[in-house]
Amino acid sequence: MPASTSADFSALLRQPSGFMAFLLARVFAVGATQIQAVVVAWQVYDLTREPMALAYVGLAQFLPMLLLLLPAGDLIDRLPRKHILAVSWSVGAICSALLWWVSGRGHAGVSGIYSVLVLFGASRAFSGPAMQSLLPQLVTREQLPQAIATNSMVMRGAAIGAPFLGGLLYAAGGSLLTYPICLVAFAAGALLLRKVRVLPAAARASAAQAAGSNIWQRFGIGIRFIFRRPMILGTISLDLFAVLLGGVVALLPIYAQEVLHVGPQGLGLLRSSIAGGEVVAGICLSMFPFNAKVGRRMLLAVAVFGLANLVFSLSHWMWLSCLALAVAGAADMVSVYVRGALLQFATPDEMRGRVNSVNMLFIGSSNELGEFRAGSSAALLGAVPAAIAGGLCTLAVVGLWSYLFPALRTVDRFENAQR
C-alpha cells in the first residue's frame, strides 16, 4: 500500500484515546453476539421445527428496541457513551447466563428463551447507537472515514469465525457449553472499555444545550433533524427496506437442515461466509478508503447484495451458497462503510445519540423484524420462494430509492453530506 496510507493507518491504531482497546472490546462483544445468535436460532428450530419460531426470535428482540428508542437516544446524548455501552454489554452477559439456565429445560424452555431475548433486545437498543456515537469521539475528523472502515472490518472479522465456532461448540457440547463462553466474552468487552478515553476535542456540551427542555422536546428535535435532511433519511431507510425485504439470515437454519443438509456445523459455515465477504471488503476499505461517487457506490452495493441473495436462494450446492453469501457480505460492507460515513459527517456530535438511535431502530427493523418477515414468509410460501421474493424486492428498493432520494445518487464526497 502507499506509504502515506500505511502511515495514516498506523497513526489511527496508535490513537491515545484507546481506539485499539475499543476495537478489541468490540471483537469480544460482537463475537459473543454472533455465537449466541447461531445457538439460539439452531436451538429454537431444533426444539420446535417451526419456521414461525424463528420469526419470533427476531420479533422478541425488535419490540424492546422500538419501545426504548426515545430514552436510548436521549441518554446517549446526555451521559458518557462508554458507560452506557459498558452497562449494555454487562446486561448481555446476564442474558447469556439466563439462556444457559433455561437451556436445560428442553421444549418447555422455548418461552424462557424468548423472554431473555426481550431483555437482550433492550440492551441492544442502547449498545448499538452508543457504539456508533462513541467512535467519532475517539478519532479526529480527518481519520473518521478510515476509522469507520477499520471498525466495521474488525466487527466483521469477529463475526467471520464466531458463527462457525458457535456451530462447532453447539455440536460438541450443546447450549450448556456455548452460553458460558458468550457470558465471559460480553464481560471482557465491558471491562476493556475502561481503557477507552474520549479525546479532549470531542468534549460535548449536550447536557447544557438540553437544559430547560424535556425528553420529548429533545427527541422531537432529533426527529425533525432527520426528516429535514433527505441525505440522512434516505440513507438509513435504504438499509431498512433492502434488508427487511431481502435478508436471508433467518432462513439459514432451514436451508442448512432441509435444502443443503449440512447440520449445525454447516449453519455456522454459512453465517461465517457472510462475515468472510464482509471482512475481505473491510480490509480493502480500511487500507484504501474511497471518497468519490460515494452515493452511486452505495446504491450499486445494495443491488449486488440483492443479486447475491437471489443466487443463494436458488442454490442447492454448499460451495455456491457460501460464495453467494460471501459476495452479499462484501456488498453489505461497502454499503455499511458509505452509510456510516455519510451519517457521521451529516450529523453534529450533540445530535448523534438521537440520530444513531433512529438509525439503529431502522437496522433493528431490517435485521430482527426482517427475521420475522422471512420466517413468516417461509411458513406461508416455503423457504426457497420466500428467499427469491426477498432478493427481487431488494432490487426494486434500489431503483425506487434512486428516484425518491436523488441526493443519494448524486452525492460525490462524504463532506458533501453536510450540505
C-alpha positions as CSV (number, residue, x, y, z in Angstrom):
1,M,0.0,0.0,0.0
2,P,1.2,3.6,-0.5
3,A,3.4,4.9,2.3
4,S,1.0,7.7,3.2
5,T,-1.9,5.3,3.6
6,S,0.2,3.0,5.7
7,A,1.3,5.9,8.0
8,D,-2.3,7.1,8.3
9,F,-3.5,3.6,9.3
10,S,-0.7,3.2,11.9
11,A,-1.5,6.6,13.3
12,L,-5.1,5.6,13.6
13,L,-4.2,2.5,15.6
14,R,-2.0,4.5,17.9
15,Q,-4.6,7.0,18.9
16,P,-4.2,7.9,22.6
17,S,-7.9,7.6,23.1
18,G,-7.7,3.8,23.3
19,F,-9.0,3.2,19.8
20,M,-7.3,-0.2,19.8
21,A,-9.0,-1.1,23.2
22,F,-12.3,-0.1,21.7
23,L,-11.8,-2.4,18.7
24,L,-10.8,-5.3,20.9
25,A,-13.8,-4.8,23.1
26,R,-16.0,-4.9,20.0
27,V,-14.3,-8.2,19.0
28,F,-15.4,-9.8,22.2
29,A,-18.9,-8.3,22.2
30,V,-19.7,-8.9,18.6
31,G,-18.2,-12.5,18.8
32,A,-20.5,-13.2,21.7
33,T,-23.5,-11.8,19.9
34,Q,-22.8,-13.9,16.8
35,I,-22.2,-17.1,18.7
36,Q,-25.3,-16.6,20.7
37,A,-27.3,-15.9,17.5
38,V,-26.3,-19.2,15.9
39,V,-27.0,-21.2,19.1
40,V,-30.4,-19.6,19.8
41,A,-31.6,-20.0,16.2
42,W,-30.5,-23.6,16.0
43,Q,-31.7,-24.5,19.4
44,V,-35.2,-23.0,18.9
45,Y,-35.6,-24.5,15.4
46,D,-34.3,-27.9,16.7
47,L,-36.8,-27.9,19.5
48,T,-39.8,-26.7,17.5
49,R,-39.2,-27.5,13.8
50,E,-41.4,-24.5,13.0
51,P,-40.3,-21.6,10.8
52,M,-42.6,-19.2,12.8
53,A,-40.5,-20.0,15.9
54,L,-37.5,-18.3,14.1
55,A,-39.7,-15.4,13.3
56,Y,-40.5,-14.9,17.0
57,V,-36.7,-14.9,17.7
58,G,-36.4,-11.7,15.7
59,L,-39.6,-10.2,16.9
60,A,-38.7,-10.7,20.6
61,Q,-35.5,-8.6,20.1
62,F,-37.1,-5.9,17.9
63,L,-40.0,-4.9,20.1
64,P,-37.9,-3.6,23.0
65,M,-35.6,-1.8,20.6
66,L,-38.7,0.0,19.3
67,L,-40.0,0.9,22.7
68,L,-36.7,2.1,24.1
69,L,-35.8,4.3,21.1
70,L,-36.7,7.5,22.8
71,P,-34.8,7.1,26.1
72,A,-31.8,5.5,24.5
73,G,-31.1,8.3,22.1
74,D,-31.7,11.0,24.8
75,L,-29.4,9.3,27.3
76,I,-26.6,8.7,24.8
77,D,-26.6,12.5,24.0
78,R,-26.5,13.4,27.7
79,L,-24.4,10.8,29.5
80,P,-21.0,9.3,28.9
81,R,-21.4,7.0,26.0
82,K,-18.8,4.4,27.0
83,H,-20.5,4.0,30.4
84,I,-23.8,3.3,28.6
85,L,-22.0,0.8,26.4
86,A,-20.4,-1.0,29.3
87,V,-23.7,-1.4,31.1
88,S,-25.4,-2.7,27.9
89,W,-22.7,-5.3,27.4
90,S,-23.0,-6.3,31.1
91,V,-26.7,-6.9,30.5
92,G,-25.7,-9.0,27.5
93,A,-23.6,-11.2,29.9
94,I,-26.6,-11.6,32.2
95,C,-28.7,-12.7,29.2
96,S,-26.1,-15.3,28.3
97,A,-26.3,-16.6,31.9
98,L,-30.1,-16.7,31.8
99,L,-30.0,-18.6,28.4
100,W,-27.6,-21.0,30.0
101,W,-30.0,-21.6,32.8
102,V,-33.2,-22.1,30.7
103,S,-31.4,-24.2,28.0
104,G,-31.6,-27.4,30.1
105,R,-35.4,-27.4,30.1
106,G,-35.9,-28.7,26.6
107,H,-39.0,-27.7,24.7
108,A,-40.5,-26.1,27.8
109,G,-37.7,-23.6,27.9
110,V,-38.5,-22.0,24.5
111,S,-40.8,-19.4,26.1
112,G,-38.0,-18.6,28.5
113,I,-35.6,-18.1,25.6
114,Y,-38.0,-15.6,24.1
115,S,-38.2,-13.8,27.4
116,V,-34.4,-13.5,27.7
117,L,-34.2,-12.3,24.1
118,V,-36.6,-9.4,25.0
119,L,-34.1,-8.3,27.7
120,F,-31.2,-8.8,25.2
121,G,-33.0,-6.6,22.6
122,A,-33.4,-3.9,25.3
123,S,-29.7,-3.9,25.9
124,R,-29.0,-3.6,22.2
125,A,-31.3,-0.6,22.0
126,F,-28.6,1.2,23.9
127,S,-25.4,-0.6,22.8
128,G,-25.9,-0.1,19.1
129,P,-26.3,3.7,19.0
130,A,-23.8,4.1,21.8
131,M,-21.1,2.3,19.8
132,Q,-21.8,4.4,16.7
133,S,-21.9,7.7,18.7
134,L,-18.7,6.9,20.7
135,L,-16.5,6.3,17.7
136,P,-16.3,9.9,16.4
137,Q,-15.2,10.9,19.9
138,L,-12.1,8.7,19.7
139,V,-10.5,9.9,16.4
140,T,-10.1,13.2,14.5
141,R,-12.5,14.2,11.8
142,E,-9.9,13.5,9.1
143,Q,-9.5,10.0,10.4
144,L,-13.2,9.3,10.7
145,P,-13.8,7.5,7.3
146,Q,-10.8,5.2,7.8
147,A,-11.8,4.6,11.4
148,I,-15.3,3.6,10.3
149,A,-13.9,1.2,7.7
150,T,-11.5,-0.3,10.3
151,N,-14.1,-0.5,12.9
152,S,-16.5,-2.3,10.5
153,M,-13.8,-4.6,9.3
154,V,-12.9,-5.6,12.9
155,M,-16.6,-6.2,13.7
156,R,-16.9,-8.4,10.7
157,G,-13.6,-10.0,11.4
158,A,-15.0,-11.1,14.8
159,A,-18.1,-12.3,13.0
160,I,-16.2,-14.4,10.5
161,G,-15.1,-17.0,13.0
162,A,-17.7,-16.7,15.7
163,P,-20.7,-18.3,13.8
164,F,-18.6,-21.2,12.7
165,L,-17.2,-21.5,16.2
166,G,-20.7,-21.3,17.5
167,G,-21.8,-24.2,15.3
168,L,-18.8,-26.3,16.3
169,L,-19.3,-25.6,20.0
170,Y,-23.0,-26.4,19.8
171,A,-22.3,-29.7,18.1
172,A,-19.6,-30.5,20.7
173,G,-21.3,-29.5,23.9
174,G,-24.7,-28.0,23.1
175,S,-26.0,-24.8,24.6
176,L,-24.5,-25.7,28.0
177,L,-21.1,-25.1,26.6
178,T,-21.7,-22.1,24.3
179,Y,-23.6,-19.8,26.6
180,P,-20.9,-19.6,29.3
181,I,-18.4,-18.6,26.6
182,C,-20.7,-15.8,25.5
183,L,-21.0,-14.7,29.1
184,V,-17.3,-14.4,29.5
185,A,-16.9,-12.6,26.2
186,F,-19.5,-9.9,27.0
187,A,-17.9,-9.3,30.4
188,A,-14.4,-9.0,28.8
189,G,-15.8,-6.4,26.3
190,A,-17.3,-4.3,29.1
191,L,-14.1,-4.4,31.2
192,L,-11.9,-3.3,28.2
193,L,-13.9,-0.1,27.8
194,R,-12.2,1.2,31.0
195,K,-9.1,1.8,28.8
196,V,-11.1,4.0,26.3
197,R,-10.8,7.7,26.7
198,V,-12.7,10.4,24.8
199,L,-10.4,12.9,23.0
200,P,-10.4,16.4,24.6
201,A,-11.5,18.0,21.4
202,A,-14.6,15.8,21.4
203,A,-15.9,17.1,24.8
204,R,-19.6,17.8,24.3
205,A,-22.0,20.4,25.8
206,S,-25.1,18.4,25.2
207,A,-26.4,18.5,28.7
208,A,-26.0,22.3,28.8
209,Q,-27.7,22.7,25.5
210,A,-30.6,20.4,26.7
211,A,-31.2,22.5,29.8
212,G,-34.7,23.7,30.2
213,S,-36.1,21.1,27.8
214,N,-37.7,17.8,28.5
215,I,-37.1,14.4,26.9
216,W,-40.0,14.8,24.4
217,Q,-38.7,18.1,23.2
218,R,-35.2,16.8,22.8
219,F,-36.4,13.7,20.9
220,G,-38.7,15.9,18.7
221,I,-35.7,18.0,17.7
222,G,-33.8,14.8,16.7
223,I,-36.7,13.5,14.6
224,R,-37.2,16.9,12.8
225,F,-33.5,17.0,12.1
226,I,-33.6,13.6,10.4
227,F,-36.7,14.3,8.3
228,R,-35.4,17.7,7.2
229,R,-32.3,16.2,5.7
230,P,-33.1,13.8,2.8
231,M,-29.5,12.6,2.8
232,I,-29.9,11.1,6.3
233,L,-33.5,9.9,5.9
234,G,-32.7,8.2,2.5
235,T,-29.5,6.6,3.8
236,I,-31.0,4.9,6.9
237,S,-34.3,4.0,5.2
238,L,-32.4,2.3,2.3
239,D,-30.9,-0.2,4.7
240,L,-34.2,-0.7,6.4
241,F,-36.2,-1.8,3.4
242,A,-33.4,-3.5,1.5
243,V,-32.5,-5.9,4.3
244,L,-36.0,-6.1,5.8
245,L,-37.4,-7.4,2.5
246,G,-34.3,-9.2,1.2
247,G,-32.4,-10.6,4.1
248,V,-31.9,-14.4,4.2
249,V,-30.1,-14.8,7.6
250,A,-33.2,-16.0,9.3
251,L,-33.7,-18.7,6.7
252,L,-30.2,-20.2,7.1
253,P,-31.2,-22.9,9.7
254,I,-33.9,-24.1,7.3
255,Y,-31.5,-24.1,4.4
256,A,-28.9,-25.9,6.5
257,Q,-31.3,-28.7,7.5
258,E,-33.7,-29.1,4.7
259,V,-32.0,-27.8,1.5
260,L,-28.3,-28.2,1.9
261,H,-28.4,-31.0,4.6
262,V,-25.2,-29.8,6.4
263,G,-26.2,-29.7,10.1
264,P,-25.2,-27.1,12.7
265,Q,-21.5,-27.0,11.6
266,G,-22.8,-26.1,8.1
267,L,-25.0,-23.4,9.5
268,G,-22.0,-21.9,11.2
269,L,-20.1,-22.0,7.9
270,L,-23.0,-20.3,6.1
271,R,-23.0,-17.5,8.6
272,S,-19.2,-17.3,8.5
273,S,-19.3,-17.0,4.7
274,I,-21.3,-13.8,5.1
275,A,-18.7,-12.4,7.6
276,G,-15.9,-13.7,5.3
277,G,-17.0,-11.5,2.5
278,E,-17.5,-8.6,4.8
279,V,-14.1,-8.8,6.4
280,V,-12.3,-9.1,3.0
281,A,-14.1,-6.0,1.8
282,G,-13.5,-4.3,5.2
283,I,-9.7,-4.9,4.9
284,C,-9.7,-3.4,1.5
285,L,-11.7,-0.3,2.7
286,S,-9.5,0.2,5.8
287,M,-6.4,0.1,3.7
288,F,-7.7,2.0,0.7
289,P,-10.7,4.1,1.7
290,F,-12.5,5.8,-1.1
291,N,-14.2,9.2,-1.1
292,A,-15.6,9.7,-4.6
293,K,-19.0,8.9,-6.1
294,V,-20.0,7.5,-2.7
295,G,-23.7,7.6,-3.3
296,R,-23.7,5.6,-6.5
297,R,-21.4,3.1,-5.0
298,M,-23.7,2.6,-2.1
299,L,-26.7,2.0,-4.3
300,L,-24.7,-0.4,-6.5
301,A,-23.6,-2.3,-3.4
302,V,-27.1,-2.8,-2.3
303,A,-28.1,-4.0,-5.8
304,V,-25.2,-6.6,-5.7
305,F,-26.5,-7.6,-2.2
306,G,-29.9,-8.4,-3.7
307,L,-28.5,-10.3,-6.7
308,A,-26.2,-12.4,-4.5
309,N,-29.1,-13.3,-2.2
310,L,-31.0,-14.4,-5.3
311,V,-28.2,-16.8,-6.2
312,F,-28.2,-18.2,-2.7
313,S,-31.9,-18.7,-2.7
314,L,-31.7,-20.9,-5.9
315,S,-28.5,-22.8,-4.9
316,H,-28.5,-26.5,-3.8
317,W,-24.7,-26.7,-3.6
318,M,-22.9,-25.8,-0.4
319,W,-19.9,-24.2,-2.2
320,L,-22.1,-21.9,-4.3
321,S,-24.3,-21.0,-1.4
322,C,-21.2,-20.0,0.6
323,L,-19.8,-18.0,-2.3
324,A,-23.1,-16.1,-2.9
325,L,-23.3,-15.3,0.8
326,A,-19.7,-14.0,0.8
327,V,-20.5,-11.7,-2.1
328,A,-23.6,-10.5,-0.3
329,G,-21.5,-9.8,2.8
330,A,-18.9,-7.9,0.8
331,A,-21.5,-5.8,-0.9
332,D,-23.1,-5.1,2.5
333,M,-19.8,-4.0,3.9
334,V,-19.4,-1.4,1.2
335,S,-22.9,-0.2,1.9
336,V,-22.2,0.0,5.7
337,Y,-19.0,1.9,5.1
338,V,-20.6,4.6,2.9
339,R,-23.8,4.8,5.0
340,G,-21.8,5.1,8.3
341,A,-19.6,7.8,7.0
342,L,-22.4,9.8,5.4
343,L,-24.4,9.8,8.7
344,Q,-21.4,10.8,10.8
345,F,-20.4,13.7,8.5
346,A,-24.0,14.9,8.2
347,T,-24.8,14.8,12.0
348,P,-23.3,17.2,14.6
349,D,-22.0,15.5,17.7
350,E,-24.7,16.7,20.1
351,M,-27.3,15.0,17.9
352,R,-25.6,11.7,17.2
353,G,-27.2,9.8,20.0
354,R,-30.7,10.5,18.8
355,V,-29.8,10.1,15.1
356,N,-28.0,6.9,15.7
357,S,-30.8,5.6,17.8
358,V,-33.2,6.1,14.9
359,N,-30.6,4.5,12.6
360,M,-30.3,1.5,14.9
361,L,-34.0,1.2,15.1
362,F,-34.0,1.0,11.3
363,I,-31.2,-1.5,11.4
364,G,-33.0,-3.5,14.0
365,S,-36.1,-3.4,11.9
366,S,-34.2,-4.7,8.9
367,N,-32.5,-7.4,10.9
368,E,-34.8,-8.6,13.7
369,L,-38.1,-7.6,12.1
370,G,-36.6,-8.9,8.8
371,E,-36.2,-12.2,10.6
372,F,-39.8,-12.2,11.4
373,R,-40.7,-11.3,7.8
374,A,-38.5,-14.1,6.5
375,G,-39.7,-16.7,9.0
376,S,-43.4,-15.9,8.4
377,S,-42.9,-15.8,4.6
378,A,-41.2,-19.2,4.8
379,A,-44.1,-20.6,6.8
380,L,-46.6,-19.4,4.2
381,L,-44.7,-19.9,0.9
382,G,-41.7,-22.1,1.8
383,A,-38.1,-21.1,2.4
384,V,-37.0,-21.0,-1.2
385,P,-39.9,-18.9,-2.6
386,A,-39.5,-16.6,0.3
387,A,-35.8,-16.1,-0.3
388,I,-36.4,-15.5,-4.1
389,A,-39.1,-12.9,-3.4
390,G,-36.8,-11.1,-0.9
391,G,-33.9,-10.8,-3.4
392,L,-36.3,-9.3,-6.0
393,C,-37.7,-6.9,-3.5
394,T,-34.2,-5.6,-2.7
395,L,-33.5,-4.8,-6.3
396,A,-36.9,-3.0,-6.5
397,V,-36.0,-0.9,-3.4
398,V,-32.7,0.2,-5.0
399,G,-34.5,1.5,-8.1
400,L,-37.2,3.2,-6.1
401,W,-34.8,4.9,-3.7
402,S,-32.7,6.2,-6.6
403,Y,-35.8,8.0,-7.8
404,L,-37.1,9.2,-4.4
405,F,-33.8,10.4,-3.0
406,P,-31.7,11.9,-5.8
407,A,-29.3,13.3,-3.2
408,L,-28.1,9.7,-2.6
409,R,-27.5,9.2,-6.3
410,T,-25.6,12.4,-6.8
411,V,-23.5,12.9,-3.6
412,D,-19.9,12.7,-4.6
413,R,-17.8,13.1,-1.4
414,F,-18.6,12.4,2.3
415,E,-18.0,16.1,3.1
416,N,-20.9,17.0,0.8
417,A,-23.4,15.3,3.2
418,Q,-23.2,18.4,5.4
419,R,-25.0,20.4,2.8
